[in-house]
Amino acid sequence: MGEYSEECLQYFLENQLQLFDEKVAETPEEAEAFLEDCMAVVVDSIKEVKEYLEDSGMDASDMSDDELEAAAEVFSLPNGQYLIVEG
């Protein structure tokens, strides 16, 4: 597999309904293809989440860390990283 770790892909598969009304992937391969298609990114800290969202045009400057973590497009991975998926 490429850019996304096995753990990241599995977490996305288990939690994709956090962002989407119905499943967009059933297998790790489908999840990886989907994440690549929508140019999802993995970042190492909540600070990087805020920077990414602001760079993408979202006004996240007044959002708390908790609000950022609760955003539908932000997946808090078990390893402490964050997957950002713009649906």
N, C-alpha and C positions, 0 to 999 in steps of 0.2 A: 504494500500500500504506500501511498505517496505522502503528502504533506500532513495528513491528519493521522494521529495515533489511533491504534486499535481502541484504546480506552475512550478517546474522543468520539469516535464513530459509534461505539456502543451506547455511550451516554446520549448522543443525539437521537439514536433510534428509540431509546426508552423514553425520551422527553420531548420529542418533536411536536407533540400536541400542545405544548406550552406556547408555541408560536402559530401553528397551523390548525385549521379546523378538521383536517383529515390527514392521515399519514402520507408523507411524500416519499418514503423509502421503507423497504421491508428487510433489506440485507445490508451488511456493511459496505458492499460494493456500490449498491444504489445510493446509500447515504453519502459515500465519498464523491460519487458523480454529481449528486445534487449540491453538496457543499462547494465543490469546485465550480459548478455552473453559476451559483449565486455569489461566488467569490467570498465565501465565509472566511474569517480569520480567527486565529488563535493568538491571544495575548497573555502576558504573564502577570498582569496586575490590574486592579480596578482603576488605577490611574491611567493605564494604557487604554482601558475600555472608554473612559471619558474622552481621552485624546482622539481615539478612533472615531467615536460618535460625532465629536465636534468637527473633525476633519471631513466627515461625511455630510455635514450641513445641519446636523441636529444641534439645537441649543441645549447642551447638557451642563452648562456652566453652573447652574443653580441646583443641580441634582445632587443629592447626598449619595454616599457609597451604597447605602441600602436601596435607594431608589434605582440606582444604576443596576444593581444585582437583580432587582425585581422586574426590570424591563424585559418584555417578552422575547426580544431578539438576543438577549444575553443569557448564555447557558454557563452556569458556574460548574466547572468540571471538578471531579473528585480530587485531582492532583493539584488544585489551587489555581489552575489557569482558567481562562474564560474563552468560550467560543462565541463569536458574534456572527449572527446569521441575519442578513437583511432580507426579509421575506417579500 
